[in-house]
Each structure stands twice: as C-alpha cells, then as structure tokens.
Amino acid sequence: MVAVMPRATPQTTVTTRRGSLLTAARDGSVDGATVDVVGVPIKEGATAPGADARELAAAYRVDLDAVIAGERVTGKVGEVIRVPVLAPDGLPTRFFLVGVGAGTPTDFRRAAAALGRAGRGRKHLITTLGNRANAESVRAVVEGLLLGGYITPSAGQRARDTQLPVPIITLVGDHREAVVAQGLAHARATVVARDLAEMPSNLKSPGWLAEQARELGEAAGLRVEVWDEDRLRAEGFGGVLAVGSGSATPPRFVRLDYLPDLPDLGAAGSTRPGARPPRPIVLVGKGITYDTGGISIKPRESMVPMKTDMSGAAAVLATLLGCRELGVRRPVTGLLPLAENAFGASSYRPGDVVTVHGGTTVEILNTDAEGRMVLADALSYAATRLDPDVIIDIATLTGAATQGLGRRHAALFTGEDRLAAALTTAGVDSGEHVWRMPLVEEYRAVLDSPIADLRHVPGKGGKVGGGSITAALFLREFVGAHRWVHLDIAGTARSDREEYEVNRGATGYGARLLLRWLESLR
C-alpha cells in the first residue's frame, strides 16, 4: 500500500477578482484552467435573481424566470439548481443557482459547501457568493467551498478524476484578501486534521504520527519535542505506557509550542526585562492511533472507524499549525499523548493498578476506556509543568456523548462560565457547535476505588449513567486548580454522510473551533 501524506494545503486554490461576473466567465483563466462552472446566489423566497444572474442568463439566452418557476427554485440553504445552457461564446458549460437562505454566515458556509461539492470533477469554478457580504460571511464562503469539495486521500490506482475537488475557485466581487486568507487558514487546518484521521492505522503508528507532528510543526515555526518509550518510562507517563503495552508499535508523547511574534515578546517569545511571560494556553488531544478495546475488546463493527480515534490529537496539531498564520496573540502549547490500544500478551488488564504521571494510582476496570488514561498523563504534565492559564482537552472519548447529543454538537464540560460562553460563541462562528453539559458532583463517588486513588470508570454497583459526565469528572482530577475545559467529540469527529461542509468519514472537527476561540483572545 502506498503511503498517503497529510496535505498541508487544501486541494483547491482560491483567487479573487473584481469586476463583472460575465467578464470573468468569458475570459477567466488561472494556470491555464478556463472557467467551466459558474455559481450565483439566490436568497430564499426571492422571486427574482440578482443582477449578476440576469446578466449571465442573458448571455446564455436563458429565460431565468421560467427556469426558476419550472425547477421550483426555493433558495433554501444548500439548494443547487443547474440551469440548462448551450454555453455560447466560450461561456462555462455549467451554470448553477445556489440557495443561500437568509444570507447569514452559516447559510453562506452551507451554500458554498454545496457548490463546492457540485463542482467536483470540473477545472475552474467562479462565483459571486459572498460578494458585498460582511467579513464573517466571506470567511464562511471560503471555508464552505473548500470543505464541501474535499475528498479523502486515496492510495489506490483507480482514477477518480470525476470526483476530485475543483482545483481553482475564483471569488468574483469585492473581497478583502485578509478575510479570504483567514477562511483559507481555517479550511487548511480542517484539511490537515481530516487527512491525519483518515490515514489507515497500518501506516499511522504513534511513531509515524509523532514524526508528522515534528515535520509539520517545524515547517510552521513551532518548537517540537517528542518523548520515546524510554523517556516516557523515566518520567512516569504510566497511562500512555499501559495503553500502548499490547502494541507492536510503542507509544509517543509530543509537545508543540507556539510563541507569537509580538513587540513585547519578540520572535522567540522572550519578554522585556522585568515583564512576566504570559502563561500559555495548553491544548491536549487524545491520540489513539487505533483502538481495538484491548482485552475489553470491541465488537468488529465498532472497530471499523477506530483509525479516527486520534481525531483529538489531529485537531490540536492542526490548531497549532494555524496559529502563526492567523496571528494568535497568546502562547499556545499542544500536547499529544499517542498510543495504539492493541490486544497482546503484554496488554494491560482489568484489575490492574496503573500509576499515571504525577503519582496518582488508577484501578483499571475496562481497557476500552483507554482515552482517559493517556489524557490523565497529559493533563497532569500540563498542570504540574507548564503553569497554564487554561487547559483544554479534546477527545473522542465516550459513546454516551454521542447518544446524548448526536453528531452535530460536541459535549463541553467546565466549571468556568466565561470559558463555556466563549467556546459556545466560537462554535457558532466556526460551524463546529458545542453544548455545555453538567459536572454532577454527586457522581464523583462512583470513581472511588478500594485499592487505588480512584477508578477510571464506575465500578459494579456504582453506576449512575451519564458516562460522559463520569469520564469528565475523572479527567478533572488531574488539572489541579487550573481553569479547564473538556470537549468530548466522539460524535462530531466522524460522520456517516455528507451534510453541508461536513464530509463522510473523519470531519476534522475541533480545529476551526479552537482557532476561532484563540483568535478572540488578547
């Protein structure tokens, strides 16, 4: 099998052009690719299309009002109607009307995703989506076009030209380059996260993923440090070592540091004499490169998507890669605990007691609750070694979160109201939604153990339901007094169907959410 590397850039180039859509349609060419698809927006309930659509329709000699009536065009978000044309005078062979609903940023993102998907297999798409819209809507258009057109990398030899994303998109109208660049950075982060999560696990060992983090991180100007199994053992990372003990591929731990280029920090993050260095934001991503469940083995059907069980680590890595391009003003550290939860003669067992980073002992009752074990190491390291301002962990952690919230909202746990509100806002702005869940103090007692400091799952007779809540309560034990947020993305990290900008398979969820929040910090 041929290795498919994660793409540091999206599959599509986005350019901008001022002037007439008709002129762009006739003579627009970038890198030799002549325009062959054009898309124009139409709002929901609109009885008449805009001037751009009418000018184009006149050139095609199309009665646009008859098309709208005959095709029952509604303008609902994501509706894409192909206008039948003969394409005279070298005009594009495909002409689409794209429903943008009420024209909110969310509507534009979803409409653009539908257009990007419709453009697959073509060479050059032009559109006035986002023209004369606000900055948020333009960012959303760029994200939607690239993420809707995304397809999973393939290692096969079968040609997929008819399915490939359109390689060139031109936004026609008055678009600020800086705003377009922001949308591109967010799309790029999501593409990297998707590509990493989609990598088959026979290639994606913890060592392989650590090297990807090193190569991509150093190329983005990050400081990167990797722990091998000997250093993990010497420094007491017992959770990562236990989870990885049954695998032929040993675990790793990765630290990535972003230091902003600010006048009072300097390029290397040094502060002025006497100034206190800003405390870092620490992001922790669960990185299980494959999850069999270990001795508490999963059913076959449940194992199939488990190559994506490192989606939290992928989101954190992608977030760090985007920080400099987006001008994030706070230092950010990413921690990636990486292991394969395999089944072997040396696997850790139910009934074992594992000592995690910092010395806490944990009684193991279910080896398929491995994510919280590797996160315990990383959270303890963050709390005791990094003096963080905020710790956020992100993980495909519990099926309970999916059962409660489905696949369009991640579960958010925190005791900090302002953090919860800020991340909820970032979720709305990015299209990656969260829903705050309670940390029920009465449930904490079910994690008490008669033989260790605590259990990582409730014991027999102590079950209270709320599996995502008890998992969050376990993680809270390792963050000390620091401000902390837990994001359970078990539902949102994967999708079994295409919907708006969400693709089938690994979704890359979390990168845009975290970047939006980081951009808001001063």
Sequence and secondary structure as in RCSB ss.txt:
>XXXX:A:sequence
MVAVMPRATPQTTVTTRRGSLLTAARDGSVDGATVDVVGVPIKEGATAPGADARELAAAYRVDLDAVIAGERVTG
KVGEVIRVPVLAPDGLPTRFFLVGVGAGTPTDFRRAAAALGRAGRGRKHLITTLGNRANAESVRAVVEGLLLGGY
ITPSAGQRARDTQLPVPIITLVGDHREAVVAQGLAHARATVVARDLAEMPSNLKSPGWLAEQARELGEAAGLRVE
VWDEDRLRAEGFGGVLAVGSGSATPPRFVRLDYLPDLPDLGAAGSTRPGARPPRPIVLVGKGITYDTGGISIKPR
ESMVPMKTDMSGAAAVLATLLGCRELGVRRPVTGLLPLAENAFGASSYRPGDVVTVHGGTTVEILNTDAEGRMVL
ADALSYAATRLDPDVIIDIATLTGAATQGLGRRHAALFTGEDRLAAALTTAGVDSGEHVWRMPLVEEYRAVLDSP
IADLRHVPGKGGKVGGGSITAALFLREFVGAHRWVHLDIAGTARSDREEYEVNRGATGYGARLLLRWLESLR
>XXXX:A:secstr
       SS SSEEEEE S HHHHHHH EETTEE  EEEEEE TT SS  HHHHHHHHHHT  HHHHHHHTT   
 TT EEEE    GGG  SEEEEEE TT  HHHHHHHHHHHHHHTTT SEEEE TTTT  HHHHHHHHHHHHHHH 
     S S  GGGS  SEEEEES   HHHHHHHHHHHHHHHHHHHHHHS TTT  HHHHHHHHHHHHHHTT EEE
EE HHHHHHTT HHHHHHGGG SS  EEEEEEE    TTT TT    TT      EEEEE EEEEE  TTS   H
HHHTTGGGTTHHHHHHHHHHHHHTTTT  S EEEEEEEEEE   TT   TT EEE TTS EEE S TT  HHHHH
HHHHHHHHHHS  SEEEEEE   HHHHHHHTTSEEEEEES HHHHHHHHHHHHHHT EEEE    GGGGGGG  S
SSSEESS  TT   S HHHHHHHHHHTTSTTSEEEEEE TTTTEESS BTTB SEE  TTHHHHHHHHHH  
